[in-house]
Amino acid sequence: MQATADGTTSKARWFDMRLFSVVLVVTLTGCASIDKGMMAVSDGISSLDPVTGQRQINLVSEEQEIRQAEEAQRQILSQAKEKGIKIDSETPYYERVNRVFDRLKTVTHRKQLPWEVHVLDSPEWNAFTIGGGKIFVFSGIFQGEVGLKDDSELAAVLAHEMAHVSARHASEKGGKLAIAKLADKGLRKGKGFDVSFTTNQETEADKYSTLYLALAGYDPTVGVRVWNRMHQAMGSYTGDMMFDHPLNDDRANNMLKYASAVQNYFVPGEINPEHEKLLTSNVLYSYSK
């Protein structure tokens, strides 16, 4: 997630976000039929979406996702230290971010992940995830005209990134790009995939984030407030026809629809006691294999 006054993309300027590579090798031998062969390939390149239970193209196992994220996290924090950028407890926001993050963790999918959040002292209005439960926020999200005003707005930002993790968007997108490259020009060894997300994935994360907010006792409409403020301060058109995020005004309108739907799950300041059941079946989706 990122919104900047100069219309930059969702990549942070000071480090390379291309940290992963995906290699696809498919070998079909001794198939009794084309149908069985196609089913075997389908099972080999897809996995169940942890949120909806539907099959999605994904070449990366959960174990690989965690391992890749941990390696990427080490690189990001190492680069920050090399550049003299303050991180975590060296910033005045770390305790607050962790407090909100810990509350949200109790109502998200994939609780088994080694969840971590890190704060980077950078002026950009940005937060992002590399999958595997690893999330980063820049101190810039607390500053300036569009800075976050309270814990509920911070929860909206964190819940969005946690929703990306829940839906396995980082590894899912990497798998789709690998398939496209294989079909188009073949594998290009040494090439990585961009961990910024598609507009559909961003919209999906916005949808799930409103549920997480409601279940954690934060007003689910708070995201609408954040993105309306973004639209008022910066508008919605970046000058780039290739958007990797929904436009700010569209985003606010969509989130109002999602938030209104989950409003009945919201118990102010408290964890919804039925949150486990509601993570499986709710007004936004139902888990089904």
C-alpha positions in Angstrom: 0.0 0.0 0.0 1.3 3.4 -0.9 0.1 6.9 -1.6 2.6 9.7 -2.4 2.1 13.2 -3.5 4.3 12.8 -6.6 2.4 9.7 -7.9 5.2 7.2 -7.4 4.4 3.5 -7.6 4.1 1.2 -4.6 7.8 0.3 -4.6 9.9 1.9 -1.9 12.7 4.0 -3.5 15.6 2.9 -1.4 15.6 -0.8 -1.8 15.0 -3.3 -4.5 11.6 -5.1 -4.1 12.5 -7.8 -6.6 13.6 -10.4 -4.0 12.1 -13.6 -5.2 12.5 -16.0 -8.1 10.2 -18.7 -9.2 11.2 -21.7 -11.3 8.6 -24.0 -12.8 9.4 -27.5 -14.0 6.6 -29.7 -15.1 7.2 -33.3 -16.2 4.4 -35.5 -17.4 5.3 -39.2 -17.7 3.1 -42.3 -17.9 -0.2 -40.5 -17.7 -3.1 -42.9 -18.1 -5.2 -40.2 -19.8 -5.1 -36.5 -20.7 -7.7 -35.8 -18.1 -5.6 -37.3 -15.3 -2.5 -35.6 -16.6 -4.3 -32.2 -16.6 -5.6 -32.8 -13.1 -2.1 -33.7 -11.8 -0.7 -30.5 -13.4 -3.5 -28.5 -11.9 -2.9 -29.9 -8.4 0.8 -29.2 -8.8 0.5 -25.6 -9.7 -2.4 -24.6 -7.4 -3.3 -24.6 -3.8 -6.3 -23.8 -1.7 -6.9 -20.1 -0.9 -6.7 -20.0 2.9 -9.6 -17.5 3.0 -12.1 -18.8 0.5 -11.0 -22.4 0.0 -11.0 -22.0 -3.8 -8.0 -23.2 -5.9 -5.6 -20.5 -7.0 -2.5 -20.8 -9.2 0.4 -20.9 -6.7 3.8 -22.6 -7.2 5.0 -21.8 -3.7 4.3 -23.9 -0.6 3.6 -22.3 2.7 7.0 -23.4 3.9 8.7 -21.9 0.9 6.7 -18.7 1.4 7.9 -18.4 5.0 11.5 -19.1 4.1 11.5 -16.6 1.2 9.9 -13.9 3.4 12.4 -14.4 6.2 15.3 -14.1 3.8 13.7 -11.0 2.2 13.1 -9.5 5.6 16.8 -10.0 6.5 17.8 -8.2 3.4 15.4 -5.3 3.9 16.5 -4.7 7.5 20.2 -5.1 6.5 19.8 -2.5 3.7 18.1 -0.2 6.1 20.9 -0.4 8.7 23.5 0.1 6.0 21.8 3.3 4.9 21.5 4.5 8.5 17.7 4.3 8.6 16.3 3.9 12.0 14.2 0.7 12.6 11.7 -0.6 15.1 12.4 0.5 18.7 14.7 3.3 17.3 11.5 5.0 16.1 8.8 6.5 18.3 6.1 4.4 16.7 7.2 0.8 17.2 5.3 0.1 20.5 2.1 1.5 19.1 2.3 -0.4 15.9 3.0 -3.7 17.7 0.0 -3.1 20.1 -2.4 -2.7 17.2 -0.8 -5.5 15.2 -1.0 -8.0 18.1 -4.7 -7.3 18.5 -5.4 -7.8 14.8 -3.4 -11.1 14.8 -6.0 -12.7 17.0 -8.7 -12.4 14.3 -6.9 -13.1 11.1 -6.5 -16.2 9.0 -3.2 -18.2 9.0 -2.5 -17.6 12.7 0.2 -20.3 12.5 2.5 -18.0 10.6 5.5 -16.3 12.3 3.9 -12.9 12.1 6.2 -9.9 12.5 5.8 -6.2 11.9 8.7 -3.7 11.5 8.8 0.1 11.4 11.2 1.8 9.0 12.0 5.5 9.5 11.2 6.8 6.0 9.1 9.8 5.0 7.0 7.9 2.5 3.4 7.1 3.1 3.7 3.4 2.7 3.2 0.0 4.2 3.8 -3.4 2.5 4.1 -7.1 3.0 6.4 -9.7 1.5 4.2 -12.6 2.5 5.0 -15.2 5.2 3.5 -13.0 7.9 6.2 -10.2 7.5 4.9 -6.7 7.3 6.6 -3.3 7.2 5.4 0.2 7.8 7.1 3.5 7.1 7.1 6.2 9.7 5.7 8.6 7.0 2.2 7.1 7.5 2.0 9.0 10.8 3.1 12.4 9.4 1.8 15.3 7.3 -1.7 16.1 6.0 -2.6 12.5 5.3 -0.9 11.0 8.4 -2.9 8.5 10.4 -4.8 10.1 13.2 -5.4 7.3 15.7 -5.0 3.6 16.4 -8.1 2.7 14.4 -6.6 4.2 11.2 -3.4 2.4 11.9 -5.4 -0.8 12.3 -7.0 -0.2 8.8 -3.5 0.0 7.2 -2.2 -3.1 9.1 -5.3 -5.1 8.4 -5.0 -4.4 4.7 -1.4 -5.8 4.6 -2.4 -8.7 6.8 -5.2 -9.5 4.4 -2.6 -9.7 1.6 -0.8 -12.3 3.7 -4.0 -14.2 4.5 -4.8 -14.6 0.8 -1.2 -15.5 -0.1 -1.1 -12.7 -2.7 2.7 -12.4 -2.8 3.3 -16.0 -3.7 0.1 -16.3 -5.8 1.1 -13.4 -8.0 4.6 -14.8 -8.4 3.1 -18.1 -9.6 0.8 -16.4 -12.2 3.7 -14.4 -13.6 5.9 -17.5 -13.9 3.1 -19.3 -15.8 2.7 -16.3 -18.1 6.4 -16.1 -18.8 6.6 -19.9 -19.5 3.7 -19.6 -22.0 5.0 -16.5 -23.6 8.8 -16.4 -23.8 10.0 -19.2 -21.6 11.7 -19.0 -18.3 14.2 -16.2 -17.8 16.7 -17.3 -15.2 17.7 -14.8 -12.7 14.5 -12.7 -13.1 12.4 -12.1 -10.0 8.8 -11.1 -9.6 7.5 -7.8 -8.3 5.8 -8.1 -4.9 3.4 -5.2 -5.6 -0.1 -6.5 -6.2 -2.7 -6.4 -8.9 -5.8 -4.1 -8.6 -7.9 -7.2 -8.0 -5.7 -8.3 -5.1 -5.7 -4.8 -3.6 -9.5 -4.8 -3.8 -9.6 -8.3 -2.2 -7.3 -7.1 0.6 -9.5 -4.0 1.2 -12.6 -6.3 1.5 -11.0 -8.7 4.0 -9.4 -5.9 6.0 -12.9 -4.5 6.9 -13.8 -7.9 8.3 -10.6 -8.0 10.4 -11.3 -4.5 11.7 -14.8 -5.4 12.8 -13.8 -8.6 14.5 -10.9 -6.9 16.3 -13.2 -4.2 17.7 -12.2 -1.4 15.4 -14.8 0.6 13.4 -14.7 -1.1 9.9 -15.6 2.2 8.3 -12.3 3.8 9.3 -10.6 2.8 6.0 -13.2 4.9 4.2 -12.0 7.9 6.2 -8.4 7.3 5.4 -9.0 7.0 1.6 -11.4 9.9 1.5 -8.6 12.0 3.1 -6.2 10.7 0.5 -8.5 11.7 -2.3 -9.1 15.2 -0.9 -5.3 15.7 -0.5 -4.0 14.2 -3.6 -6.9 13.3 -5.9 -7.0 9.9 -7.5 -5.4 10.0 -10.9 -1.6 9.5 -10.8 -0.9 10.3 -14.4 0.0 6.7 -15.0 -2.5 4.6 -17.0 -1.0 1.4 -15.5 -2.5 1.4 -12.0 -1.4 -1.2 -9.4 -3.8 0.1 -6.8 -7.5 1.1 -7.1 -8.0 4.9 -7.3 -8.4 6.6 -3.9 -12.1 7.6 -4.5 -13.1 4.2 -5.9 -11.3 2.6 -3.0 -13.2 4.7 -0.4 -16.5 3.8 -2.1 -15.8 0.1 -2.2 -14.7 0.0 1.4 -17.8 1.8 2.5 -19.8 -1.1 0.9 -17.7 -3.7 2.6 -17.7 -2.0 6.0 -21.5 -1.5 6.0 -21.8 -5.3 5.3 -19.7 -6.3 8.3 -21.0 -3.6 10.7 -23.0 -6.1 12.7 -19.8 -8.0 13.7 -18.3 -4.8 15.3 -18.2 -4.8 19.1 -16.4 -1.5 19.9 -13.1 -2.0 21.6 -13.6 -5.8 21.9 -12.7 -9.0 20.1 -15.8 -10.5 18.6 -16.3 -13.8 20.6 -17.4 -15.6 17.4 -14.5 -14.4 15.3 -13.3 -17.9 14.5 -16.7 -18.9 13.0 -17.0 -15.6 11.2 -13.6 -16.0 9.5 -15.1 -19.1 7.8 -18.5 -17.8 6.9 -19.7 -14.2 6.8 -21.6 -11.8 4.6 -18.5 -11.2 2.4 -17.6 -14.8 1.5 -18.0 -18.4 2.7 -15.1 -20.9 2.8 -15.8 -23.8 0.4 -13.6 -26.4 -1.2 
